[in-house]
Amino acid sequence: MSYLRFDKTLMTNLEESLQREILRTNKAGAYHCTTIVDCNTRKYHGLLVIPVPNIDDENHVLLSSLDETVIQHGAEFNLGLHKYQGNNFSPNGHKYIREFDCEHIPATTYRVGGVVLRKEKIFVHHENRILIRYTLLDAHSATTLRFRPFLAFRSVREYTLMKMRRQAAIISLWKMVLKPVCIPDIRNYICS
């Protein structure tokens, strides 16, 4: 018997599921906070939020979210869910959720066609680290799981857009005054 358990009916109803949040903390000062459908709806939501004392006294969102895409027979099914301006949601991965439970470790079970996938988020207690374990419970054919991390590295008090505008102004200044700046490109990580 799980301490918390929600079935498909509640998980696919965004009016209900977005109101339910989960917060996990560790002894190093970090936390993980989001809704039970893994949709960040507040500035302080993130998969990995840690204090960075070398910068300031605030917590910083390092990893905002991690989108998973199940690929089977060339078809892609994105399990992510993001909220945009005007209550627009995309890519609507919550429709694949079959169950969320949290006895000791928060776990979400997805079903996409013949694929049943379980995701568990394990928060390390003495380090600023989160481990995400995926278990393929059932698959009728070859299945690929693609990961797309959304990195933020921003204070919990600001939105990424505000930070991007400030960084763009700084980069423009650097280009005019100092030298060209190279910004690294983050690629998809594909695991088979």
C-alpha positions as CSV (number, residue, x, y, z in Angstrom):
1,M,0.0,0.0,0.0
2,S,1.5,3.3,-1.1
3,Y,1.5,6.4,1.1
4,L,0.3,8.5,-2.0
5,R,-1.2,7.0,-5.1
6,F,-3.0,8.6,-8.0
7,D,-4.5,6.8,-11.0
8,K,-4.9,7.8,-14.7
9,T,-8.2,9.6,-14.1
10,L,-6.6,12.2,-11.8
11,M,-3.2,12.4,-13.6
12,T,-4.8,13.2,-17.0
13,N,-7.1,15.9,-15.4
14,L,-4.8,18.9,-15.3
15,E,-7.1,21.0,-13.2
16,E,-6.6,18.4,-10.4
17,S,-3.1,17.2,-11.0
18,L,-1.4,20.6,-11.4
19,Q,-2.6,21.5,-7.9
20,R,-0.8,18.6,-6.3
21,E,2.9,19.2,-5.8
22,I,5.8,17.1,-4.5
23,L,8.7,18.4,-2.6
24,R,11.8,16.3,-1.7
25,T,14.8,17.8,0.2
26,N,18.2,16.5,1.2
27,K,20.6,17.3,4.0
28,A,22.9,19.3,1.7
29,G,20.3,22.0,1.2
30,A,19.0,21.0,-2.3
31,Y,15.5,20.2,-3.2
32,H,13.3,18.8,-6.0
33,C,9.9,20.4,-6.4
34,T,7.3,20.1,-9.2
35,T,3.7,19.0,-9.7
36,I,2.9,15.2,-9.7
37,V,2.7,15.3,-13.5
38,D,6.2,16.8,-13.7
39,C,5.0,20.2,-15.0
40,N,6.8,23.2,-13.5
41,T,4.2,25.9,-12.7
42,R,6.1,28.1,-10.3
43,K,9.5,29.9,-10.4
44,Y,10.9,27.7,-7.7
45,H,10.0,24.4,-9.4
46,G,12.8,22.3,-10.7
47,L,14.2,18.8,-10.8
48,L,17.4,19.9,-9.1
49,V,17.5,23.2,-7.1
50,I,20.6,23.8,-5.0
51,P,22.2,26.6,-3.0
52,V,25.3,28.1,-4.6
53,P,27.1,30.0,-1.8
54,N,29.9,31.1,-4.1
55,I,27.4,33.2,-6.1
56,D,24.8,34.4,-3.5
57,D,22.6,33.2,-0.7
58,E,19.8,32.0,-2.9
59,N,18.8,28.7,-4.3
60,H,19.4,28.1,-8.0
61,V,17.5,25.9,-10.5
62,L,20.1,23.9,-12.2
63,L,18.0,21.2,-13.9
64,S,14.5,22.5,-14.7
65,S,13.2,19.3,-16.2
66,L,14.0,16.3,-18.2
67,D,11.8,15.4,-21.2
68,E,11.7,11.8,-22.2
69,T,10.6,10.6,-25.6
70,V,9.7,7.0,-26.3
71,I,10.5,6.0,-29.9
72,Q,9.0,2.8,-31.3
73,H,8.6,1.9,-35.0
74,G,9.8,5.3,-35.9
75,A,7.0,7.1,-34.1
76,E,7.9,9.5,-31.3
77,F,5.9,10.0,-28.1
78,N,7.0,12.8,-25.8
79,L,6.3,12.2,-22.2
80,G,7.0,15.8,-21.1
81,L,4.6,18.5,-20.1
82,H,5.3,22.2,-20.0
83,K,3.0,25.1,-19.3
84,Y,3.2,28.2,-21.5
85,Q,1.6,31.6,-21.4
86,G,-2.2,31.6,-21.5
87,N,-2.6,28.1,-20.0
88,N,-1.2,26.5,-23.1
89,F,0.4,23.1,-22.5
90,S,2.8,21.1,-24.7
91,P,3.7,18.4,-25.5
92,N,0.9,16.8,-23.4
93,G,2.8,13.8,-22.1
94,H,0.5,13.6,-19.1
95,K,-2.0,11.6,-21.3
96,Y,0.4,8.6,-21.2
97,I,0.6,8.5,-17.3
98,R,-1.1,5.5,-15.8
99,E,-0.2,5.9,-12.2
100,F,1.8,8.0,-9.7
101,D,2.8,6.5,-6.4
102,C,5.1,7.5,-3.6
103,E,5.8,5.1,-0.8
104,H,9.5,5.9,-0.4
105,I,10.5,7.0,-3.9
106,P,8.2,9.0,-6.2
107,A,7.4,6.8,-9.2
108,T,5.4,7.5,-12.4
109,T,4.2,4.7,-14.7
110,Y,3.6,5.5,-18.4
111,R,1.9,3.5,-21.1
112,V,2.6,4.3,-24.7
113,G,1.0,1.7,-27.0
114,G,2.7,-1.6,-26.1
115,V,5.4,0.1,-23.9
116,V,5.1,0.3,-20.2
117,L,7.8,2.5,-18.5
118,R,8.4,3.3,-14.9
119,K,10.3,6.4,-13.8
120,E,11.6,6.8,-10.3
121,K,13.3,10.0,-8.9
122,I,15.8,9.2,-6.2
123,F,17.2,12.2,-4.3
124,V,20.7,11.7,-2.8
125,H,20.6,12.7,0.9
126,H,24.2,14.0,1.4
127,E,25.0,15.4,-2.1
128,N,23.4,17.8,-4.5
129,R,22.3,15.1,-6.9
130,I,19.2,13.5,-8.2
131,L,19.1,10.1,-9.8
132,I,16.4,9.1,-12.2
133,R,15.9,5.4,-12.8
134,Y,13.9,4.1,-15.8
135,T,12.5,0.6,-15.8
136,L,11.1,-0.8,-19.0
137,L,8.3,-3.0,-17.7
138,D,6.9,-4.2,-21.0
139,A,7.7,-3.6,-24.7
140,H,6.5,-5.6,-27.7
141,S,9.3,-4.4,-30.0
142,A,12.6,-2.5,-30.0
143,T,12.2,0.7,-28.0
144,T,14.4,3.8,-27.8
145,L,14.3,6.3,-25.0
146,R,15.6,9.8,-25.8
147,F,16.3,12.4,-23.1
148,R,16.2,16.1,-23.4
149,P,17.5,18.0,-20.4
150,F,16.2,21.6,-19.8
151,L,19.1,23.3,-18.0
152,A,18.3,26.7,-16.3
153,F,21.1,27.8,-13.9
154,R,19.0,30.7,-12.6
155,S,17.9,32.0,-9.2
156,V,14.6,30.7,-8.0
157,R,13.5,34.4,-7.9
158,E,13.8,35.0,-11.6
159,Y,12.4,33.4,-14.7
160,T,14.7,32.0,-17.4
161,L,13.5,34.6,-19.9
162,M,14.6,37.5,-17.6
163,K,17.9,35.8,-17.2
164,M,18.3,35.3,-21.0
165,R,17.6,38.9,-21.7
166,R,20.2,40.0,-19.1
167,Q,22.7,37.5,-20.5
168,A,22.0,38.7,-24.1
169,A,22.7,42.3,-23.1
170,I,26.0,41.2,-21.4
171,I,27.0,39.1,-24.4
172,S,26.2,42.0,-26.8
173,L,28.4,44.2,-24.6
174,W,31.2,41.6,-24.7
175,K,31.0,41.4,-28.5
176,M,31.3,45.2,-28.8
177,V,34.0,45.8,-26.2
178,L,36.0,42.6,-25.7
179,K,35.9,39.7,-28.1
180,P,33.4,37.2,-29.6
181,V,31.7,34.8,-27.2
182,C,31.1,31.1,-27.9
183,I,28.0,29.7,-26.3
184,P,27.9,25.9,-26.1
185,D,25.0,24.0,-27.7
186,I,23.2,21.3,-25.7
187,R,22.4,18.3,-27.7
188,N,19.9,15.5,-27.2
189,Y,21.1,12.4,-25.4
190,I,19.9,9.2,-27.0
191,C,20.1,5.9,-25.2
192,S,19.0,2.6,-26.8
